[in-house]
């Protein structure tokens, strides 16, 4: 092997750390769409000056996760309906590809991998915890792609993490009964283990299409 120029390892910068923490807070739903980010409060909580905080927030503005309004401040973005439809369209491509791999030779592994998220959804629904159900919903679909064994599909799915969480935040309010959301995932999990491939594929497509339709109805009212 010839000489290769490699940069030395570096610790995560303050800006990277703040951006990562804010991104994770939005992805988990701790910072909801439309929430305003107060510079003074966040600078105090992170123990930094406003310089690196502003740089980190600007980075998230460039990613579309935050948006700035002149003379008002910085806010967590609200996705447009077109944005959300595009998120689900992209997810459908990724998840259907993952499902093809699973149905080839990973059915039992997928059934086992999806157990924890389904149980988390059940527990949250029983407690009337819509945010908890959304967390379980997101974990279910992440696990579905991970268990397919394709690093590139998993990587592509992770790029949609924050936008998916923003969609789920709106979607949860469309279920009069949180149990309905849970049962959809229970049915899909069981189908993955036992049903013909064409039925499972159609079930996933219908599940994602139902989410899009719910969001369309919500935004039209």
N, C-alpha and C positions, 0 to 999 in steps of 0.2 A: 504494500500500500504506500503510495507516494505521500509527500507532505501535503496536508490539507490545512488551510487557514480556518481556525475555529475560534469564535469569540468565547472568552471566559464566562463561566456561569455568573449570573447576576441575581441578586435578591429582587423580589417584587417591589417596584417603586411605590411610593405613597399614592401616587395618582392611580396606578393599576389596582392597588388595594381598595381604594375608595370606590372606583368604578365597579370593581367586582362585587363589593358589598352592596352597593345600590342596585346593581343588576340582579343579585340574588334576592334582595328584598322585594323587588318588583315581580320576579318570577314566582316567589312564594306567596304573593298576595298581601304581604305585610305593608307594601306601598301600593295603594289601589289606583286604577286609572283616574286621572283628574286631580290626584293629590298634589298639593304644592309643596315644593322642597324649600324649607327655610335655611338660608345660608348660615345665619348665626347659630341656629340650633345644631345643624349638622357639623359645623366646624368644631363646636364644643364637644359633641359626642365622639367625633373622630380624633379630637385632640390635635387639630392642625389649624394652620392659618387658612384664610379664604382662597389663597392662590391655588394650591393643589386641588381644593374642593371644586373650584370653578372649572379647572382644567378637566377634572374627572367628569363633571356634569356636562361639559361641552362635548366630551367624547360620546356620552350617551345620547346627547342631542343629535350628533352626527349619525348615530346608529338608528335613530328614530324612536328610541325608547323614551326619551324625554323631549319636550319641546319648550322653547322659550318665547314668552310674550313680552314685548317691549314695555317697560315701566310697570310690569306686573310680577314677573318672576319666572321660575322654571317649574314645569308641571310634568307629572307622569302622563305619557301620551294615551289618548283614547283612539283605538283603531277605527277607521271607517268601515262601513259594511263591505266595501270592495276589498279592503285589506283583509278582513276576517274570512271572506269567501276564498281569497287567494291563499291564506294560511291553510284552510281546510283542503283546498285543491292540492296543494303541495304535500300536505300530510298524507292525503289519500294515495298519492303516487309512491311515497316512501313506505307507508304501512302495507299497501298491497304487495309491493315487492318483497317486504319482509315476510308477509304471510305466505307467499309462494314458497320461500325457503323453509318456513316452519312446517307447512303441509307436506313437504317432501320427506323430511325425516326427523322433525323436531317437535312433534305434537305433544308427547308426554312432557318434554322439558318445558314447553311453553305453558302447558296447563299448570305445572308446578310453579313456574316463575310468576304467573299472574295471580297466584293465591293470596299473597300478602296485600296487594293493592285492592283486590275485591273485598277482603276482610276489613281493610281500613275504611273503604267506602260504606260497608254495612254499619260499622260502628259509628261513623260520623252521621249517617242518615238517621240512625236510631236516636242520636242526640240532637237532631235538628241542625246540625252543623254543615251549612251549605259550602263554606270554604273548605272544610275538611273533605267533603265529597269531591270537590274540585281537585284537591291535592291528590286524592286517590285515583281520580280519573286520569290525571296527567301521568301519574306513576304507572298506571296500567298500560298506557300507550307507549311510554318510554320502554317499559319492560318487554312489550311485544316486539319492538324493533331490536332491542339489545339481544334477545334470545335467538334471533334469526342468525346471529353469528357473522354479520357483515359489518366490519368496522366503518365502512364508508356510509352505509345507510344509517348507522347509529350516529355518526358524526353529523350527517345532514339533518337528522331529527333534532339533535341538540341545538342547531342553529335556530330552530323555531321555538326553543324553550320559553323565552320571555313572551313572545307574541301569542303562543298557545295559552299561557297563563292569563293573559289579558282577555283572550276570547272566553276562556272558561269562567272568568269572573262575571262576565255578562250572561253566559249560558246558564249558570246555576240558578238565576232568578226566573228562568223560564219553566222550571219544573215545580208544579203545584205540590207534587209528592216526590221528595228526594229518592224514595224507593224505586221510582221508575228509572232514574238514572243508574241506580245500582243494578237493577234487574237486566238492563241492556248489556252491561258488562258481564254479568253472570252468564247470560245466555251465550254471549260471544265466546267466553272462556270455555264453556262446556262444549260448544260446537267445534272448537278447535281440536278438541280431543277425539270426538266421535263422528262428526258429520262429514258428508262428501265435500271435497274441496270446493266445488262450485257453489254449494250452499254457504260455506264459511265465507268465501270471497264476497258473495252477494250480501251477507249479513254485515260484514265490515263496511261495505260501500253504503248500505242503507243507514247504518249507525252514523257515519260521518255526514251523510246527506241530511239526516234528521237534525243534526246539530246546526248545519248551515240554515236549514229552513226555520228553525226556532229563532236564530239570530236575525234572520230577515223579517220575521213577524214582529219581533221585539223592536227593531229599529223603525218599522213602519207605523208603530202605534204612538 
